[in-house]
Amino acid sequence: MNPSTHGGAPAAPRIEGFAHHLVPVADGVKLSAAVGGDPSGTPVVLLHGFPQTGLMWRHVAAALAADHTVIVPDLRGYGASDKPAEAADGQTYAKRTMAADVVALARALGHERFALAGHDRGALVAIRAGLDHPDAVTHLASLDVLPTLDMWDVMRGTGAAVGFHLYLMAQPPGLPERMIAADPDGFFGHFLDLWAKDPGAIPADVRAAYLTACREAVPSIVADFRASSFADVEHDAADRAAGRRLRMPVTVLQQDWGAALGFDAAGLWRAWAPDLVHRTVPCGHFMAEESPATVTEAIRALLLR
C-alpha cells in the first residue's frame, strides 16, 4: 500500500505500484480503477465485494501483476466510482448494468477479452458478465457466493438470519437507507467483524477506508442489494428458463456454507457452469485478504484451463 501523506494527514491506502484512472463506462457514470502489472500480459479484472472497495484485492493484484495486466475497479455505487441515483425501473444497480460497466471499462483500457474474478457482490457482477458477455470473459472466478437465484432459494428457516441484511436492503426505498445511515460504521463494521476469521487481515487503515467509503455510499449500496431482490432474480430466472450457462472455465472458492445451511453448493454451481472447479476453503469470507496466496493460486490455475 502507498503510505504517502497529503497535507500532513495519512493518505487513503492504495494498491502499491498501480496507477489510478477515472474511466467513463456509461452515460454519466465513471468507474475509478487501479491498473498495473505487465502490459504484455493477459488482462485480469478483479471485482470487490461488500462492504469493501477494490482495495480488498491489494495482495492478489500485486501478485498477479508480475505477469498480467491487472484492472481493479470500484463498482458503480462504491468507493471512488460514480453513484448514480436509483431509477424507478430498478435497473441502475442491476448486475446486468454493472456487468456492462465492467466490459466497457476493459474495452476503454484496450481489452476486448479478459479474465474476471469477483468476490461477494463483485462475484454476482462477474457471473452476470459471463452470462451476458461470453465473448468478452475468457475465464471466471467467484469467491464466496452462490448465483443470485440460488442464494434466495437456500435462504430459509432460522439459518436465513445470517442474511438479515439481504432482507433489510430489499425493502422499498427510504426505510433501509435511514436505518443504516443512523449508524453506518456500526452496520458496515458488523460485517467486517463477523465475517473475518482473521481480523488482522484487515488492518486499521484499510478498515477505516472501507468504512469511510461505505458511509459515503449508503443509498447506492442499498440500491445494489435491492436490485438483487428484483431485477437480478428476474434476469437469472430468464437465463435458467432459456438454458443459458457460463461457457468459460469457472473456478469457485467458498466457505462451507452448504454444510451449515443444508445445500449442495457444488451441485448448484454445476448447473450454471459445466467447466467447473469448486473448492471449499477454511478461511473467512474475506479470503483475498485472509488467504491471498490461496486465491492467487486458484486464479493462476484457472487461467491455464
C-alpha positions in Angstrom: 0.0 0.0 0.0 1.1 3.6 -0.6 1.9 5.2 2.8 2.3 8.7 1.3 0.6 11.7 3.0 -1.1 14.8 1.8 -1.5 17.9 3.9 0.0 16.2 7.0 -2.8 13.5 7.1 -2.2 9.9 6.1 -3.4 9.3 2.5 -6.0 6.7 1.9 -4.3 3.3 1.3 -3.9 2.3 -2.4 -2.6 -0.7 -4.2 1.2 -0.2 -4.4 2.6 0.4 -7.9 -0.8 0.8 -9.6 -2.0 3.9 -11.5 -5.5 5.2 -10.8 -7.9 6.1 -13.6 -11.4 7.5 -13.8 -13.0 5.9 -16.8 -16.4 6.7 -18.5 -18.3 3.5 -18.8 -21.9 4.6 -19.3 -23.9 7.8 -19.7 -22.9 9.9 -16.7 -21.1 7.1 -15.0 -17.3 6.8 -14.5 -15.5 4.0 -12.7 -12.4 4.5 -10.6 -9.9 1.8 -11.4 -6.4 0.9 -10.3 -4.4 -0.5 -13.2 -1.0 -2.1 -13.1 1.2 -5.0 -13.9 2.8 -6.4 -17.1 1.3 -4.6 -20.1 2.2 -7.5 -22.3 0.4 -10.0 -20.0 -3.2 -11.1 -20.5 -5.7 -8.9 -18.6 -7.4 -9.9 -15.4 -10.2 -7.8 -13.9 -10.8 -8.1 -10.1 -14.2 -7.0 -8.7 -14.6 -6.3 -5.0 -17.3 -7.3 -2.5 -19.2 -5.8 0.4 -18.5 -3.8 2.5 -15.3 -3.1 0.6 -13.7 -1.4 -2.4 -11.1 -2.6 -4.9 -8.5 -2.2 -2.1 -9.5 -5.7 -0.9 -7.5 -7.1 -3.9 -4.3 -5.4 -2.9 -2.3 -8.6 -2.2 -3.7 -10.7 -5.1 -3.4 -7.8 -7.6 0.3 -7.3 -6.6 1.0 -11.0 -7.1 -0.8 -11.3 -10.5 0.8 -8.1 -11.7 4.1 -10.0 -12.2 2.8 -11.4 -15.5 -0.6 -9.9 -16.1 -2.3 -6.6 -16.8 -4.4 -6.2 -13.7 -7.5 -3.9 -13.5 -9.1 -3.3 -10.1 -12.2 -1.1 -10.3 -14.6 0.2 -7.6 -18.0 -1.0 -8.7 -20.6 1.7 -9.6 -22.0 2.9 -6.3 -18.9 2.1 -4.3 -15.6 3.7 -3.4 -14.4 6.4 -5.7 -16.7 5.4 -8.6 -19.8 7.4 -9.5 -23.0 6.7 -7.6 -26.0 7.4 -9.8 -29.4 7.8 -8.2 -31.5 4.6 -8.3 -34.1 4.8 -11.1 -37.7 3.7 -10.6 -37.2 0.8 -13.0 -34.7 -0.9 -10.7 -32.1 -1.3 -13.4 -29.5 1.3 -12.2 -27.8 -1.2 -10.0 -28.9 -4.4 -11.7 -25.9 -6.7 -12.1 -26.6 -6.6 -15.9 -26.0 -2.9 -15.8 -22.9 -3.2 -13.5 -21.5 -6.0 -15.7 -21.9 -3.8 -18.8 -19.8 -1.2 -16.9 -17.0 -3.7 -16.4 -17.0 -4.7 -20.1 -16.9 -1.0 -21.1 -14.1 -0.3 -18.6 -11.9 -3.1 -20.0 -12.7 -2.0 -23.6 -11.8 1.6 -22.8 -8.4 0.3 -21.4 -7.8 -1.6 -24.6 -9.0 -5.1 -23.8 -11.8 -6.8 -25.7 -11.3 -10.1 -23.8 -10.3 -10.6 -20.3 -10.4 -12.9 -17.3 -12.7 -11.9 -14.5 -12.6 -12.6 -10.8 -15.2 -11.4 -8.3 -15.8 -11.6 -4.6 -19.2 -11.3 -3.0 -21.1 -8.5 -4.8 -18.4 -8.4 -7.4 -18.8 -12.1 -8.0 -22.5 -11.5 -8.8 -21.4 -8.9 -11.3 -18.9 -11.3 -12.7 -21.4 -14.1 -13.1 -23.8 -11.7 -15.0 -20.9 -10.5 -17.2 -20.1 -14.1 -18.0 -23.7 -14.8 -19.0 -24.3 -11.6 -20.9 -20.9 -11.2 -22.5 -19.4 -14.7 -23.0 -17.3 -13.4 -25.9 -15.5 -10.9 -23.6 -15.0 -13.1 -20.5 -12.4 -15.8 -21.1 -12.3 -17.2 -17.5 -14.4 -16.6 -14.4 -13.6 -16.9 -10.7 -16.2 -16.5 -8.0 -15.4 -16.0 -4.3 -17.9 -17.0 -1.7 -21.3 -16.5 -3.3 -24.0 -18.5 -5.0 -25.7 -17.2 -8.1 -28.5 -14.8 -7.0 -31.4 -17.1 -7.8 -29.9 -20.0 -5.8 -28.9 -17.7 -3.0 -32.5 -16.8 -2.4 -33.7 -20.4 -2.7 -31.4 -21.6 0.1 -32.2 -18.8 2.5 -35.0 -20.2 4.6 -35.7 -21.0 8.2 -33.7 -19.7 11.1 -30.5 -20.2 9.1 -31.5 -17.3 7.0 -30.8 -15.0 9.9 -27.2 -14.9 8.7 -28.5 -12.9 5.7 -30.7 -10.4 7.6 -29.1 -7.6 5.7 -30.4 -9.0 2.4 -33.9 -8.7 3.6 -33.4 -5.3 5.1 -32.0 -3.8 1.9 -34.7 -5.5 -0.2 -37.3 -3.1 1.3 -38.7 -0.2 -0.7 -36.5 3.0 -0.8 -36.5 5.0 2.4 -36.5 2.8 5.5 -33.3 0.8 5.0 -31.4 3.9 4.0 -32.5 5.8 7.1 -31.8 2.9 9.4 -28.3 2.2 8.0 -27.4 5.9 7.9 -28.2 6.3 11.6 -25.1 4.2 12.4 -23.2 3.3 9.2 -20.0 2.4 10.9 -21.8 0.1 13.3 -23.7 -1.5 10.4 -20.9 -2.0 8.0 -18.3 -2.7 10.7 -20.6 -5.5 11.9 -19.9 -7.5 8.8 -16.2 -6.8 8.8 -16.0 -8.2 12.3 -18.4 -11.1 11.9 -17.2 -12.5 8.6 -13.4 -12.4 9.2 -11.8 -15.4 10.8 -8.6 -13.4 10.9 -9.4 -9.8 11.9 -5.7 -8.9 11.4 -6.1 -9.4 7.7 -7.9 -6.1 7.5 -5.6 -3.6 9.2 -6.9 -0.4 10.8 -6.1 1.9 7.9 -7.9 -0.5 5.4 -10.8 -0.9 7.7 -11.1 2.9 8.1 -11.0 3.2 4.3 -13.8 0.7 3.9 -16.0 2.4 6.5 -15.4 5.8 5.0 -16.3 4.6 1.5 -19.5 2.8 2.8 -20.5 5.8 4.9 -20.5 7.9 1.8 -22.4 5.4 -0.3 -25.4 4.2 1.8 -28.1 4.9 -0.9 -26.2 3.2 -3.7 -25.1 0.2 -1.7 -28.7 -0.3 -0.6 -29.8 0.1 -4.3 -27.3 -2.6 -5.3 -28.7 -5.1 -2.8 -32.3 -4.1 -3.6 -31.6 -4.9 -7.3 -30.6 -8.4 -6.2 -34.1 -9.0 -4.8 -35.9 -8.0 -8.0 -34.1 -7.2 -11.3 -31.3 -9.7 -10.7 -33.7 -12.5 -9.8 -35.7 -11.9 -13.0 -32.5 -11.9 -15.1 -31.3 -15.2 -13.6 -34.7 -16.8 -13.9 -34.9 -15.9 -17.6 -31.4 -17.4 -18.2 -32.3 -20.6 -16.3 -35.5 -21.0 -18.3 -33.6 -20.4 -21.6 -30.9 -22.9 -20.5 -28.1 -20.3 -20.7 -24.9 -21.3 -18.8 -21.4 -20.0 -18.3 -19.4 -21.1 -21.3 -15.9 -20.3 -20.0 -13.9 -22.2 -17.4 -15.1 -21.3 -13.9 -13.4 -21.6 -10.5 -15.4 -21.2 -7.3 -13.9 -20.8 -3.9 -16.4 -20.9 -1.0 -16.6 -21.4 2.7 -18.6 -24.5 3.6 -22.0 -22.7 3.7 -23.6 -25.8 2.2 -22.8 -27.9 5.2 -24.1 -25.1 7.5 -27.3 -24.4 5.7 -28.1 -27.7 4.1 -27.4 -27.4 0.4 -25.0 -28.8 -2.2 -23.1 -25.7 -3.3 -21.0 -27.5 -5.9 -24.2 -29.0 -7.4 -25.9 -25.7 -7.6 -22.9 -24.2 -9.3 -22.5 -27.0 -11.7 -26.0 -26.3 -13.1 -24.6 -22.9 -14.2 -21.0 -23.8 -15.1 -20.3 -27.1 -16.8 -16.5 -26.5 -16.8 -16.3 -26.0 -13.0 -13.6 -26.3 -10.3 -15.3 -25.9 -6.9 -13.3 -25.7 -3.7 -14.2 -25.1 -0.1 -11.6 -23.1 1.9 -11.0 -22.8 5.6 -10.5 -19.0 5.8 -13.2 -16.5 6.4 -15.4 -14.6 3.9 -12.6 -12.1 3.2 -10.5 -14.7 1.6 -8.5 -12.4 -0.8 -7.2 -10.7 2.4 -7.1 -13.6 4.8 -5.6 -16.1 2.4 -4.3 -14.2 -0.7 -1.9 -17.0 -1.7 -4.8 -19.5 -2.0 -6.8 -17.1 -4.1 -3.8 -16.1 -6.3 -3.0 -19.8 -6.9 -6.6 -20.6 -7.8 -6.8 -17.7 -10.3 -3.5 -18.7 -11.9 -4.7 -22.3 -12.2 -7.9 -21.1 -13.7 -6.1 -19.1 -16.4 -4.3 -22.3 -17.5 -7.5 -24.1 -18.3 
